[in-house]
Amino acid sequence: MAKLQLERGGAGNAVPPLSVISFKNTCRLLSSVFSIQDRSKSPLARLAPDERTLSEINETERRGDGLTKAEHDILPPGLQRSELVANVPYARIINTAFVYPSKPGARFNTDYRGVWYAAKSVTTSIAEVVFHATARLAVTGRLHDEVSYDEYLADFAGQYHDLRNSRGFQRALDPSSYAYSQLLGRSLVDSGSLGLIYPSVRHKAGTCIACFRPALVTNVRMGQRFRFTWTGSPKPSIEQMQSPE
């Protein structure tokens, strides 16, 4: 993958400015199938006729998941095993974001390594989830689905590169292409950046964070659960459910 040559100063390849931030209670929504409480409800586990079979299924899935691969040093090329966190609440949830990136990637990452994406408000997180989930359903030609998402809250502090009100980085916020933003993310990761603060592309006035370092995802705890239901329309109904904890 090509890399941007970021330099301080200049126009096209300038490093985004740094901002000192202290964000509390940021929100990341994850499908409930990834929650520790719901691991027994995976598609295969639902077929288990008894506890012994369920245990065998869970062990098979555990051997194949990204974190088990990480335990054996099978990591994305840009991630070191020493970066993973341990002995903190929801360590597995944190590590999964970095160990198991999607193949196409997301706004600021490819499968080189993952990123913890979150928003300053649950409203922004919901808008981001609705956009991407609806786009996936549209590809199938069938806007019918029901999915629950769990809210994970986390705190962040430090110096982050900041795309808010930054000139020269509009391409990183392109609503239809990740080509430039992925180059920018890779170059910042390799230069030692902690992450990026940026305006939400899917929710006007929303603010998002892309944290590049597992150890900086702090004070993680679970919030609410939401059920998203698509019944033919690109706008799902959203129901707040009882917290899974």
KETORGU-440816 format. One line per field, with one value per residue: z, x, y of N, C-alpha, C, O, CB in turn. Coordinates in steps of 0.001 Angstrom, whole numbers. Each point is the difference from the previous one (the first is absolute). Glycine has a CB too. Example, Ala and Ser with C-alpha at 12.3 -4.5 7.8 and 13.67 -1.06 7.14 Angstrom:
! KETORGU-440816
npz = (7800;-1966)
npx = (13190;1542)
npy = (-5690;2223)
capz = (0;60)
capx = (-890;820)
capy = (1190;1190)
cpz = (0;730)
cpx = (900;-770)
cpy = (1200;1090)
opz = (665;169)
opx = (1036;509)
opy = (-19;1108)
cbpz = (581;-2314)
cbpx = (-2928;675)
cbpy = (-1154;-1736)
This chain:
! KETORGU-440816
npz = (0;-2065;2788;-481;-436;3019;-791;2866;-2336;-2336;-917;-9;2820;2466;1979;-248;1550;2084;906;2866;-654;3035;-2284;3103;-1692;-2911;-612;-915;-1136;613;-1868;3084;-1766;2035;2836;1342;-354;-2877;534;69;-2911;-2169;-2129;1769;2560;-1635;-210;3408;-223;2549;1292;-2136;-2381;1597;341;-3092;-792;1891;-1260;-2990;742;1527;-2634;-1624;2090;-1456;2787;-1200;-1985;2561;1323;-2672;-54;-1858;198;-2452;-1405;2465;2681;1541;1038;1260;-941;2013;2333;1822;2049;-1656;936;-2720;22;-2081;-875;-498;-1873;-1945;-916;-929;-1150;-2346;-2404;-1160;-1942;-171;2626;1535;-1333;498;-1515;-2808;1548;1137;2559;482;218;3066;-2580;2773;-1088;2200;-229;451;-2448;-1243;413;-1662;-2480;-193;-7;-2335;-1979;305;64;-2732;-1518;762;-1097;-2826;-556;260;-2163;3437;1223;1850;2683;2748;495;3287;-597;2885;201;-109;2079;-1270;1911;-2725;2056;-2603;-1550;-1728;-2581;507;-2980;2073;-2753;-2227;-2489;-1415;609;-2629;-400;3126;-985;-2999;1295;-1858;1554;2700;-2675;2302;2486;-756;-356;2840;1455;-1082;974;2975;415;-753;2108;2751;-936;3106;-2858;-1982;2195;-2770;337;696;-3180;1764;1500;-1844;2454;-86;1400;-1545;2185;-2717;3324;-2230;3050;441;1908;-1016;919;3229;1118;-1997;1579;-1924;-712;-405;-1123;-2553;-705;-2807;-694;-3161;-106;-3132;1178;-1106;2959;1690;1351;1750;2154;2045;353;2926;-213;-1656;3189)
npx = (848;1515;1302;-1606;3219;-1901;1804;-789;-1739;-1737;-2675;135;1132;-1428;562;-3369;1101;1018;-3113;1641;-2617;-762;-1919;-1505;-1157;2032;-2774;1998;-3216;1639;-2436;-1223;2210;2104;-1726;2388;-3154;382;2519;-2954;-780;2507;-2332;1217;-1745;-2738;1168;370;-2188;1677;1356;1515;-756;788;2947;337;-890;2075;2422;-716;14;2812;1442;-1134;797;2035;699;1032;1891;1166;911;1935;1380;-3118;749;-1685;2940;-712;285;2956;-1606;677;-3075;-1417;-1060;884;-2298;-2741;-2973;223;3253;-2166;-814;3000;676;-2470;1151;2724;-872;-2014;1260;-2825;2034;-840;1950;-1926;534;2814;156;732;-511;2423;-1632;-3138;-214;-1087;-2235;-683;-2032;976;-2656;-654;-374;2663;-719;-2642;1494;2000;-2265;-1657;2442;649;-2880;-880;2590;-735;-2948;968;1570;-2846;-1514;-746;-480;-231;2125;-1354;3194;-533;2099;1155;-63;3306;-506;3001;772;1452;2160;1685;586;-2904;1779;-2327;-1327;-1141;388;2019;-152;304;-2644;-2405;1461;-818;-3241;-64;-3248;1889;3034;901;1809;842;-764;2167;2326;-667;227;2827;1224;-1045;1131;2847;-17;-551;-3296;-668;-1527;-689;-1381;-1864;-2417;-1366;933;-2832;-373;-142;2269;1761;2703;819;2137;1344;993;2605;-450;-1841;941;-2509;-2500;-74;-2364;-686;-2887;-1742;-1330;-2166;-51;-588;-2189;1543;-3297;1434;-3437;1993;2008;3088;-1642;948;-2648;2614;-1559;2009;261;-5;2958;522;294)
npy = (-1199;2213;701;2802;528;794;2643;1110;1727;-258;871;-2864;-748;2256;-2487;386;2625;-2079;422;-355;-2234;75;-2177;-287;-2529;-917;-1404;-2538;-598;-2951;-1145;-337;-1772;1697;-729;-1721;-380;-1596;-2457;-1513;1770;-1474;-319;-2295;689;-593;-3129;-359;-2649;1411;2377;-1849;1888;2640;-1035;-483;2928;1369;-1609;865;3050;-187;-995;2579;2571;1656;-1299;-2789;1629;1515;-2756;-325;3380;-31;3641;926;-371;1980;-2239;-11;-2669;2898;1022;-2233;1911;-2369;763;1744;-952;-1890;-1685;-991;2915;873;-2331;340;2827;-1516;-2860;1015;2589;-957;-1512;3007;614;1333;2483;-1247;-3251;-1174;-2337;2402;-808;-297;2877;-606;1116;1713;1954;1981;-2044;-3059;2166;-1085;-3041;306;1234;-2444;-2171;1295;3;-2978;-1305;1357;-1062;-2998;280;1150;-2766;-1508;2120;363;3365;-3209;774;-561;1380;-189;2424;-1097;3252;-1034;2747;415;2381;1004;1373;996;2244;-986;942;2309;-1230;2561;2024;-2066;2339;-2867;-2128;709;-2887;-674;386;-2047;-98;-2060;-677;-1738;1525;1817;-1789;-2291;2166;1160;-2756;-658;2714;-250;-2927;984;2555;-2082;616;-595;-209;1869;1982;-828;2032;-2914;-293;-196;3051;3061;244;-3019;815;-2862;-382;-1383;-1125;-460;-1468;-2927;2312;1996;-2212;1784;-1599;-3040;660;-1718;2927;-1398;-2788;2078;-2396;1381;-864;329;88;409;2323;106;190;-3036;791;1051;-2187;1876;-3410;440;1454;-2879;1096)
capz = (0;-38;1248;-73;673;783;456;708;-922;-1353;-217;-301;852;1356;1090;663;1276;1214;1042;1267;235;1114;-348;917;-399;-1432;-286;-1123;-71;-577;-61;1250;-132;468;1436;811;530;-1046;-800;-154;-935;-1368;-873;199;1360;86;-450;964;696;1422;487;-477;-1392;42;399;-1130;-1015;471;-97;-1424;-409;666;-701;-1287;28;-167;1195;183;-945;559;1051;-674;-795;-1351;146;-1183;-188;646;1436;808;1118;1218;66;506;1421;834;1399;122;-410;-1418;-790;-1238;-898;-474;-898;-1227;-944;-656;-533;-958;-894;-1164;-1195;-742;882;343;-485;196;82;-853;829;544;1433;294;682;842;-399;949;-183;1265;425;-518;-1199;-1117;-218;-648;-1390;-713;-138;-942;-1367;-493;-6;-1093;-1252;-167;-351;-1351;-948;-144;-611;937;1187;1100;957;1399;630;1231;173;1366;136;828;346;268;195;-722;331;-619;-1203;-1186;-1215;14;-1313;147;-451;-582;-1452;-725;264;-338;-641;1040;455;-1179;400;-868;-283;1074;-630;613;1468;412;-135;1108;1236;14;196;1377;866;-126;562;1452;440;918;-659;-673;320;-1281;-32;-559;-1380;-103;938;27;1324;852;74;150;310;-479;864;-643;973;943;1395;234;139;1454;781;-840;706;-874;209;-332;-1186;-933;-1068;-1267;-811;-1353;-541;-1380;-126;407;1356;911;1312;995;1326;1088;794;1312;-48;146;1273)
capx = (-848;759;-31;206;1174;-506;1010;-537;-8;-352;-1439;-644;379;258;-563;-1108;407;-253;-834;-40;-1420;-424;-1354;-593;-1245;-194;-868;238;-1054;424;-1034;-44;624;1376;23;370;-1208;-783;800;-726;-1098;480;-831;256;-355;-1455;-322;494;-1097;279;1112;1275;160;210;1386;863;-167;687;1440;338;-39;1087;1243;35;-185;1190;821;732;1103;969;736;1024;757;-530;-592;85;1408;409;-259;902;-668;234;-948;-1294;-198;-366;-339;-859;-1357;-303;1232;-270;-720;978;974;-649;-80;1292;484;-913;-578;-694;844;20;432;-963;443;1425;817;-247;272;1350;-281;-1295;-118;-1192;-816;-1054;-554;-232;-1389;-646;-731;941;295;-1168;-18;1063;-400;-1121;494;785;-822;-961;741;236;-1272;-375;732;-758;-1286;-1087;136;-729;931;-122;1307;205;1343;342;743;1203;484;1435;557;1249;695;1318;138;-481;-103;-1355;-488;-1068;384;1348;-2;900;-260;-1388;-61;-69;-1384;-808;-1089;-139;1287;986;1322;970;-10;763;1409;306;28;1197;1185;6;329;1428;776;-145;-1178;-926;-1291;-593;-1317;-516;-1461;-726;-452;-1385;-870;420;350;550;1454;457;1402;609;1153;915;788;-873;174;-617;-1448;-26;-1242;-1061;-1120;-1148;-1151;-1306;-154;-984;-433;-240;-876;-296;-1193;-170;433;1396;38;-549;-503;1039;-583;961;-347;633;1440;317;654)
capy = (1199;1241;742;1431;523;1126;952;1154;1118;-379;-36;-1267;-1120;474;-786;703;590;-766;584;-725;-291;-839;-421;-967;-667;-186;-1144;-906;-1005;-1268;-1020;-750;-1322;87;226;-1161;-601;-634;-915;-1259;200;72;-829;-1418;-394;-184;-1357;-976;-693;-147;819;-541;428;1441;220;-353;1040;1207;-220;68;1402;710;-291;665;1446;813;121;-1243;97;937;-700;-788;962;173;1319;849;356;1237;-50;-811;-669;778;1104;-446;267;-1149;286;1176;-372;-96;-71;-735;901;990;-623;-440;1116;183;-1280;-592;1003;-536;-27;1267;1072;1039;1309;288;-1214;-1162;-1174;150;-115;585;1292;138;1145;343;1343;698;-199;-1207;398;-87;-1422;-602;454;-712;-1404;-88;194;-1129;-1211;128;-187;-1444;-633;430;-837;-1256;302;-325;828;-628;-618;418;-177;764;556;385;1250;-43;1330;45;1338;247;1238;95;814;-695;792;543;410;969;1341;-47;146;-883;-1415;-303;-1315;-1030;-59;-292;-903;-1171;-652;-69;-122;914;-73;-1175;366;903;-785;-853;834;493;-1143;-303;1109;-15;737;-673;-157;1149;543;473;166;-1135;155;-472;722;1392;540;-1054;-110;-1379;-237;-1239;-216;-940;-753;-716;404;1302;-189;-180;13;-562;-614;-202;868;-537;-839;544;-893;668;-839;470;-665;445;1391;197;537;-1019;400;-241;-181;-153;-1174;-66;-231;-1421;-287)
cpz = (0;1320;-282;721;747;505;765;-904;-1397;-120;-121;995;1428;1008;585;1340;1170;939;1248;350;1284;-245;988;-636;-1512;-243;-1233;33;-732;-25;1248;-108;484;1505;740;479;-1045;-819;-199;-1025;-1435;-878;187;1375;146;-389;1026;754;1500;358;-507;-1444;-65;357;-1152;-1104;403;-114;-1457;-484;633;-721;-1309;66;-4;1216;290;-970;546;1088;-582;-996;-1465;17;-1345;-117;747;1506;698;1182;1290;147;617;1506;726;1395;185;-426;-1517;-879;-1330;-1029;-588;-1041;-1332;-1052;-800;-699;-1211;-912;-1171;-1224;-790;832;299;-371;130;127;-1081;898;510;1519;259;767;892;-417;1040;-292;1362;493;-613;-1263;-1232;-308;-717;-1471;-833;-242;-1031;-1432;-523;-57;-1139;-1339;-256;-406;-1430;-1058;-246;-694;910;1303;1137;911;1400;697;1287;109;1458;-14;931;191;297;118;-732;446;-680;-1200;-1236;-1202;-251;-1389;91;-399;-573;-1510;-617;189;-317;-626;1024;527;-1171;384;-819;-288;1221;-553;682;1503;500;-137;1159;1304;101;275;1418;989;-13;563;1511;537;953;-665;-579;633;-1306;59;-637;-1415;-119;920;141;1436;957;-62;280;370;-602;796;-594;976;1029;1433;330;58;1465;580;-817;875;-947;374;-316;-1198;-857;-1040;-1233;-871;-1329;-547;-1410;-259;391;1399;946;1198;1022;1379;1027;914;1357;-160;196;1299;1162)
cpx = (878;-142;171;1291;-413;1139;-688;118;-339;-1505;-529;291;318;-618;-1181;455;-351;-910;99;-1462;-185;-1466;-465;-1255;-211;-736;456;-1094;515;-1176;70;623;1445;100;322;-1248;-746;787;-696;-1123;484;-855;225;-472;-1499;-427;386;-1149;232;1250;1349;271;254;1440;960;-78;738;1509;453;26;1144;1322;120;-80;1328;894;766;1177;1085;833;1121;780;-416;-809;-64;1432;461;-146;981;-758;126;-971;-1341;-91;-408;-341;-704;-1403;-173;1255;-249;-717;962;923;-609;-45;1287;497;-808;-635;-712;897;-50;566;-1129;633;1507;853;-377;172;1440;-33;-1329;97;-1237;-706;-1086;-474;-245;-1429;-561;-793;885;338;-1147;-48;1045;-395;-1118;494;678;-820;-1014;685;262;-1282;-406;695;-758;-1340;-1181;215;-874;1024;-331;1306;49;1466;188;886;1196;518;1492;444;1336;597;1357;-9;-379;32;-1469;-388;-1166;524;1417;-99;975;-259;-1441;-126;-93;-1413;-954;-1102;-88;1308;914;1429;1037;53;761;1498;433;110;1245;1254;88;335;1500;882;-144;-1199;-852;-1350;-477;-1331;-539;-1511;-658;-461;-1482;-964;512;159;511;1520;389;1477;406;1287;870;690;-902;90;-677;-1518;-242;-1406;-1183;-1067;-1185;-1138;-1293;71;-1119;-358;-336;-834;-295;-1196;-284;451;1472;150;-618;-688;1057;-644;1112;-473;691;1489;292;699;-956)
cpy = (1241;735;1482;358;1257;863;1104;1214;-470;-145;-1413;-1098;431;-953;764;562;-908;779;-863;-208;-806;-324;-1072;-611;-43;-1311;-759;-1055;-1228;-964;-872;-1386;23;171;-1287;-724;-818;-1011;-1343;110;182;-909;-1488;-456;-238;-1411;-1061;-657;-123;807;-507;446;1499;325;-284;1050;1269;-132;69;1441;784;-214;763;1512;748;57;-1276;-59;930;-643;-850;861;38;1289;717;534;1244;12;-923;-608;800;1168;-396;205;-1271;501;1337;-421;57;24;-693;873;1032;-632;-407;1102;153;-1264;-448;1054;-662;116;1301;1154;967;1344;206;-1257;-995;-1225;-3;-101;696;1304;-67;1281;233;1417;631;-168;-1270;319;-100;-1452;-700;396;-730;-1457;-147;139;-1263;-1290;37;-208;-1479;-717;351;-841;-1302;213;-259;772;-534;-680;504;-337;812;409;383;1230;-224;1420;-69;1450;101;1329;-17;915;-825;941;331;500;988;1386;48;93;-1001;-1478;-394;-1392;-1126;-181;-216;-987;-1281;-728;59;31;892;-175;-1222;235;899;-779;-848;826;535;-1116;-251;1102;100;739;-838;-260;1312;385;569;177;-1207;307;-330;743;1421;472;-1070;-35;-1437;-43;-1339;-175;-1109;-947;-685;522;1320;-65;-336;52;-521;-644;-66;934;-716;-949;605;-1063;847;-952;685;-781;507;1415;110;595;-1023;628;-407;-18;-163;-1124;93;-273;-1471;-339;243)
opz = (759;730;-899;1046;-561;488;-246;-600;-227;985;902;337;694;-272;215;655;-94;109;-85;140;456;376;152;-749;-472;820;-1049;1035;-1120;921;442;1022;290;565;-408;40;351;-1058;-977;-300;-823;521;6;145;821;332;-173;582;747;-873;-292;-333;-788;-607;-213;-613;-816;-355;-291;-720;-627;-137;-474;-1026;202;-138;498;355;-164;138;691;-938;-856;259;-940;1016;321;621;-466;572;832;1088;455;705;-603;423;1021;-777;-655;-1107;-1030;-1191;-1193;-1097;-1046;-1191;-1148;-1022;-874;-20;-434;-75;-377;-534;-326;-800;-936;475;-494;1220;533;606;-781;378;-351;241;487;-821;1013;1176;-1064;-865;-1052;-1167;-898;-859;-1143;-1096;-838;-879;-1083;-943;-648;-898;-1137;-854;-716;-1070;-1107;-433;-453;808;496;-429;175;74;41;-387;649;-848;1132;-965;542;-510;-130;266;-176;-239;-361;129;210;-551;-1027;521;14;-634;617;-582;525;177;-305;727;83;528;404;-730;679;758;402;584;1059;833;575;758;1050;793;569;951;1053;342;624;1213;-120;312;-48;403;-720;797;-997;-280;-947;-93;641;841;1135;-989;861;-191;60;-251;-282;-438;691;680;1174;235;404;-593;-2;934;-994;1179;583;-699;514;-464;68;-180;-48;32;-351;-1150;855;555;-23;339;-165;407;-151;474;267;-859;851;325;1157)
opx = (966;-972;747;315;-16;1012;-1166;1043;-210;-724;-680;-899;753;-1024;99;860;-888;105;17;-756;906;-892;646;-717;-1130;54;251;-215;501;-816;1087;329;570;1091;-412;-33;-776;-471;276;-662;-726;-683;-969;-545;-430;-1100;-316;-825;-950;679;887;1107;827;606;964;1011;695;681;1057;916;581;794;1103;135;1067;1223;1124;1081;1191;1187;964;611;802;-1203;695;674;1182;195;257;-883;-907;-127;-752;1007;-509;447;168;-144;424;-17;542;303;-55;172;641;152;-26;683;522;-1224;380;854;1054;440;-1161;934;628;1133;-1128;-136;467;852;-426;1086;-987;501;-621;587;-99;-275;438;-154;-435;56;227;-254;-265;192;45;-430;-329;132;-242;-567;-98;21;-550;-558;23;-648;-1143;853;-892;738;-656;393;-473;905;-915;880;-156;328;483;-655;736;-721;605;-967;685;-263;-884;640;-523;1017;641;-703;996;704;-508;-1017;-515;-278;-1184;306;-687;-3;94;952;1058;1084;623;777;1074;949;640;851;1089;753;617;1158;627;-114;-69;-683;742;-784;717;-675;490;-518;-656;-1214;1023;-869;356;598;-586;733;-744;991;-488;638;-757;-1021;-188;-656;168;-933;-1074;319;-63;-275;-311;1010;-1014;859;-815;368;-581;-8;-1151;217;466;1098;-1214;245;668;-663;881;-1136;771;403;-618;138;375)
opy = (69;-196;386;-569;1096;-503;310;258;-1191;145;-489;-771;-683;-627;1209;-588;-847;1221;-1228;961;-699;761;-1036;664;129;-917;593;-632;96;-24;-371;-601;-1052;-84;-1086;-1230;-889;-418;-696;-994;557;-882;-760;-1094;-810;-440;-1177;704;-233;539;802;423;456;884;736;344;605;963;559;398;885;931;273;667;-580;38;54;-469;-261;295;-330;-510;373;-10;-385;168;120;1045;-1110;638;-14;560;862;-56;-944;1067;666;-944;952;538;400;-64;297;532;102;-270;445;71;-692;130;-1087;883;513;1018;-248;43;494;76;-16;95;-1006;-649;850;437;-645;1099;-944;705;-693;236;-437;-863;-468;-389;-811;-844;-374;-526;-901;-748;-485;-780;-1018;-622;-462;-887;-837;-242;-537;-953;-46;-365;688;-887;1027;-1165;1136;-739;507;151;-457;692;-994;909;-978;961;-1057;724;-957;1195;-830;897;432;457;1051;-786;-377;-825;-991;-670;-1075;-954;327;-1069;-938;-991;1023;-184;-485;17;62;-465;-180;199;-37;-405;78;213;-157;-241;856;179;-1223;-977;981;-859;696;-651;-529;1081;435;-184;241;-231;317;423;-656;970;-979;685;-1094;-958;682;105;322;1014;-1151;543;603;-736;724;227;-1039;-80;472;-750;920;-1161;1084;-1230;259;383;-753;16;-205;1157;-1021;954;-845;-5;922;-783;-640;-1180;-189)
cbpz = (467;-3214;2143;-1165;-1193;180;-1706;2855;1631;-1266;-2012;-2667;-2713;-539;295;-1794;-890;-345;-1631;653;-2937;1271;-2604;2747;2626;-1328;2098;-1001;1151;-102;-2967;-454;-2233;-2749;142;682;1244;973;1826;2661;2675;274;-1619;-1693;21;-834;-2168;-353;-2834;890;2321;1870;22;1250;2566;1159;190;1912;2365;374;373;2308;1520;132;1019;-1446;399;415;-1750;-678;711;1218;2411;-736;3294;-825;-2503;-2683;37;-1257;-1923;-1222;-2451;-2558;80;-1764;-365;331;2840;1590;3139;2518;2527;3325;3040;2543;2690;2730;3165;1661;1091;1067;276;-764;-581;2703;1556;628;2947;-3381;-1832;-2561;1399;-376;-1571;1713;-2930;2585;-3204;-1820;1288;3195;2431;1787;2950;3043;1906;2128;3229;2615;1553;1880;3134;2274;1431;2562;3130;1922;1872;2496;-1698;-1834;-1953;-1012;-1943;-59;-2288;1521;-3035;1600;-1520;131;372;-720;2378;-2245;2396;1034;1469;1299;-1170;2973;144;1334;1709;2560;-408;786;1241;-508;-1606;-108;1838;-2068;319;-271;-3113;630;-2570;-2425;-1034;-1518;-3084;-1941;-1058;-2410;-2970;-1592;-1492;-2354;-2771;-1143;-2039;1623;1594;-2519;3181;-1979;870;2577;125;-518;610;-3025;-1478;647;-56;-1469;2081;-2114;2324;-1305;-1013;-2124;-1183;-1367;-2840;674;1319;-2809;3236;-1493;-1113;1612;735;813;1612;344;2128;-421;2678;1023;-364;-2946;-834;-1059;-536;-1864;-851;-592;-2361;1895;14;-2759;-2157)
cbpx = (-2800;652;172;-2803;1584;-2993;2670;-422;1892;2931;853;1012;119;1090;2154;-2521;583;2124;-1593;2980;-1320;2580;-238;1629;171;2039;-2142;2744;-2270;3173;-1009;-2370;-2070;-494;-1246;2149;620;-873;1773;1217;-575;3035;998;2501;2383;819;628;2936;526;-1746;-2236;-1378;-2327;-2997;-1574;-1321;-2922;-2572;-1128;-1941;-3070;-1998;-1115;-1152;-3203;-2505;-2747;-3187;-2779;-2724;-3031;-2027;1073;1132;161;-3143;-1384;-820;-2668;2835;1357;2520;1869;-1149;-141;1048;1783;2081;-1271;-2157;805;-421;-2068;-263;580;-1510;-1565;-157;234;780;1419;-3089;-1415;-2415;3455;-1963;-2855;-1804;1362;947;-2183;-198;2912;-2008;2127;571;1084;386;-971;2020;-748;23;-989;888;1202;-1000;-543;1525;617;-1118;630;1911;534;-803;1167;1816;-147;203;2160;1756;2163;-1135;1398;-2832;2479;-2918;1571;-2803;954;-1069;-1960;247;-2751;1010;-1896;-112;-1814;1466;1142;-1195;2971;-369;1263;-2087;-2170;1550;-1600;929;2258;588;1829;2623;1769;1678;-525;-1919;-318;-2597;-2185;-1479;-2825;-2689;-1259;-2132;-3107;-1961;-1180;-2446;-2877;-1687;-909;2508;90;1837;-1297;1924;-116;2561;-221;-220;2958;2121;-1588;-295;-2072;-2682;769;-2455;588;-2003;-830;-292;2658;1272;2326;2592;-483;3188;1961;1325;887;944;1723;-2053;1813;42;-83;1823;-435;2448;206;-2080;-2812;-556;1084;1547;-3132;2429;-2943;1778;-1060;-2552;1054;13;1844)
cbpy = (-1300;349;-2366;972;-2064;-857;-837;-1238;2375;-1300;2682;1420;-459;3005;-2274;-918;3119;-2351;2225;19;740;274;1575;619;608;2244;625;1032;1697;386;385;1858;553;1051;2939;2378;2775;2469;1829;441;460;1396;2604;1251;2110;2861;1948;617;-1024;-2844;-266;-2414;-2322;-558;-1327;-2768;-1571;-534;-1986;-2654;-1039;-1168;-2512;-2677;227;1266;1586;-686;-170;1571;305;-1553;-724;-2520;499;472;-1170;53;1576;817;-2184;-1209;86;-1621;3308;-2624;-2025;2575;-92;562;-443;-2053;-626;666;-905;-1313;699;1646;63;-1959;2699;-263;-2955;-1823;22;-1443;392;2031;362;1088;-269;2096;-919;-2709;1912;-2358;490;-2252;18;1405;2916;-77;1992;2628;813;875;2612;2053;480;1690;2931;1864;815;2201;2714;991;914;2561;1544;104;-486;-1951;1299;535;-1211;809;-1524;-495;340;-2536;1820;-3021;1639;-3089;1192;-2294;1249;-3005;2327;-2681;-255;-259;-2640;-1838;-120;-604;2828;2590;1063;3123;1990;1484;1171;1486;2939;2132;-419;-1115;-52;1602;1126;-985;-11;1676;2;-1170;541;1521;-866;-1097;349;-357;2497;2077;-2840;178;-162;-499;3013;-1750;-998;-2029;-2372;643;1439;-1742;3027;-1718;2342;-478;1842;2661;930;-2093;-1543;11;346;458;1336;346;134;-2611;3005;2163;-2577;3098;-2629;2512;-2077;1852;-527;-1922;1580;282;2595;-2721;766;145;-213;2462;-2326;-30;2949;1075;803)
